[in-house]
């Protein structure tokens, strides 16, 4: 199950970008603005801006674009460009992954929905939303074509829009959250931070029972840098009550993450869902981070 992510690790690295090896924190006053000078909380740190310099894409608002994916064919994906977007400067981008929709035919609608759920926040906070459609037969994630499609979408979007490559984030819901764990942890030099709603490490990225490699302990111990993560989980969600997702924060802490610093965990009253308030909380916890050299 882990092999598709190994392919995505190579494919996701944008050509010409500054490969990053550290995570830096932006001061609150700079976080929404996407400036090139950040502060890590202790000393001033100058982080080179890494714009994709894309141009030519339609803006603002909702946009559907189509890419050709090797061995798959034509695939559409969904963007939201915030109201203030201009290609004159680079903008943060949030990849969003929908949950399993029940069938491949209904996956595009699920992708469009999560794009819409994030759009108002993108307008107010100033970031681009990019929603990819999963290839798995039940409308979810983990198919062999997912890595190639994400790579093709990333290449197309970065060429069409001016993306700040030091501030690319990831969020997923349900099956998209399971997949997001694995993708983000395997691509810490691409994503600055990520969030999951109703997700579990053991559903895709790793396992503690030896049923497939790697173990969660070995995966998390080897991740560098320790990519900031936000976890939102409902206390009546079966992932929490039956499948051990509530143990994920402790797994991260054992792997070197620090609660309240680069690990944020919210256990809310509710089930397998997310709300607009949750999305705002997640963005507030992802936005302060960027990648540095």
N, C-alpha and C positions, 0 to 999 in steps of 0.2 A: 504493500500500500504506500510505502514511502518513496518508491522510485520515481513517480511522476514529479515530485518536488525537487529531486536532484536535477532533473532536466530543467525545471523552471529556474533553478538557481543560476544557471548560465544564461538562459534566455531573457531573464528580467533585467540584466545589467544593461543600462542604456549606453549606446555608443557615444564616446566623447565625454562622458560624465566624469566628475572627480570622484574616484572610488573612496568611500568613507570608512573610517575604522573606529570612530568614536561617536558618542551621543552627547550633544550639548543642550543646555536648557536656555530658553529664551526668557527674558524678564516679561512679566505680564503686560507691560505697556507695549511691547513689540510683537507679542504673539500674533494678534490678528493682522498686523500690517505686513508681515512677510519681508522684513528688512534683512539686509545682508550682514549687519553687525549684531551679534547676540552676546549674552552673558551667561556664564555657567553657574552663577549663584555664588561664586567665590572670587574669581578674577575675571576681568574683561577678556573675552576670547573673540578674535576676529575669524569669522567663518566665511570662506569664499562663497559668493553666490554662484549657484550652478544652474543657470537657466537653460531650458531646452531650446529656447529661441524659436519655437514653432509659430507659424503664422498661417493665415488663410482659412481657419475654421470659422464657422458661423457662431455668432454670439450676440447678446446673452440669451439665457433661458435654456429650455430643453432641446437637445440635439441628438439625433440618431445617426450613427455612422456605420459603415460596412467595411469589413476587412476580409481578405482572402487568407484562410488558414490552411497550411500544407496538410494534405490528406484528409481535409474536412470540407473545404470549400468556402462559400460565402457565409459570413456570420455578422450579425448586427450587434452593436453595443450602444449603451446609453450614457449621455453626459448631461450635466447641468452646469452651465456657465453662470457665475453670480452676476447680479445686476451691474456691478461696477467693473466687470472684467474689461481689460484692455491688453493687447499684446505688447504694449510698451514696457511692461514689467512682468516679472515671473510671479506665478501664483501657486500656493500650496494645492495639492491634489489628494483626495480621499478615494481610494478604491473601495467599493462596497459589494459584498457578495450576498445574494439572496439565500433563503432557505430552500429545502427541497420542495418543489411545487407539485409533485405527484406524477408528472410526465414531462418528457422532453418538450412536448408541444406547448405546455403552459409555462415553461421556464422564462421565455422572454417577458411575459406579463409580470412575473415575480421580480425580474430584474428592473423593469420599469417602475414597479411599485416602490422598491427600496430607494431608487433614485429620487422618486417624489417625496418619500419620507424625510430625506436629508436636505431637500432643496431650500426650504425656508431658512434653515440654519446656515446653509452655504451662502445664501444671499446676505444674511446679517453679519456673518463672520468672515466672508471673503475667501472662499476656497472652491475649487472645482470638484464636482462629484463625477466619478466614473464607475458605471455599473456594467459588469460582465455577465454573460449568460453561461451557466454551467452546462456541461456536456453529458453528465451522467443520465442514464435512461430514465430514472425517476425524477428528473429535473433538479438534481443536486450536483455534487462535486466529487472529484476523484477519478474521473475518466482520463484515459491516456492523452486525450486531446486538450485537456484543460491548460497544461503548461504552454503548448504551442499557441493556443488562442489568447491567453493572457499576454504572451510576448508580442503577438501581432497587434493586439489592441494597444498595448503600451507604446509600441513604435509609432503607430498611426496617430495616437492622441498627442504624443510629445512633439510630433512634426506639425500637427495642426494648431496646437496651442502652446503658449509660453508657460511651461511648468517649472516651478522651482524644485529641482531634483534633490535638494537637500531636505525637502519637506513633503515627502510622499508618504501617506498614511494608508492604513488598511482597517476595514471593519467588516465583520460578517455576522449573520444571524443563523442559528441552528446549524444545518449542514454546512452553510457558508462559514459559520464560526469555527466548526471543527477543522475545515480546510484552511481557514485563515491562520489558525495556530501553526499548522505545519508550514504553510507558505512563508509567513513572517519570520518564524524561527530559522528557516533555511535561507532567508534573504535579508539579513540584518544590515547589509551594506546597500540595500535599496530602500527599505521601509524605515522611517524614522521612529515610528511607534505604531501600535495597533490595538484594536479593541474587539471584544467578542461579546455578543448577547446570546444567551442560551447555548453556549458551546462547551466542549469538553476536550481536554488534551487526549484522552484515551480513545476517543471516537475516530481519530485519524492520525494524529501526529506521532503518538508513542503509546506505549502500554507498560503497565507495571506487572502484568501476569505472564509475560514471555510469549504471548500468542503471536506477536510479530515484532520485529525490531523497528526502531531502537527502544530501549527502556526510556521512560520519562526522565529518570535520573541522569542517564548518560547523554541524552539529547540536551537537556537544560544546562548541564555542567559544561558542555562544549560550546554553548552559544556565546559569541562575542561580536559586538558589545552586547550587554544585557538590554535588549530592546525593550523600552517601556511598554507595558501592557495594561489595559483596562478590562476587567471581567465584571459583567453584569449577569446575575443569575437569580432566578425566582425560587423562593423557598418551597413552592409546591410543584416545581418542575421535576419530572421524573429523572432528569439528569442529576438533580440534587438529591432527591429522596431515594433513588434506587441505583444510580450508575456512578456515583462517586465524584461528580464534577466539583462538589464542594471541597474536595481535597486538592484541587489545582493550585490555590494560593500557597498552600504549604509546599507543594512540589516546586513552585517558582522560588520560594524563599530558600529552600534547600539547595537550589541551583545557583543562588547568588543574588537574587532580586531582593529589594528592600521595600517593605510595605510602606505606602505613603510617599515613596520617592519615585521609584520606577515600576511599582506594582500597586494598582488601585483595584479594590474588590468591593463590589456592592451586592449584598444579598438583600433582595427586595421582597416585599409581600406580593406574591403573584406566581404565575406559572410560566409557560413556555412562550414568552412574548417580550416585547420592548415597547417603550412609550417615547413620546417627543421629549419628555423630561430626561429620560435615560440617554437619548442621543445627545442632548445638550451637555449632560455630565461627562459623557464619553469624549466629546470634542474638547471640552475644557481640560481633560486629562491628557489628551494626545497633542493638542496644539502647541504646548510649550516646548516641544522637543524637535531638534533638527539633527542632521548628520554632519559631522565635521571630519576633516582629514586626520 
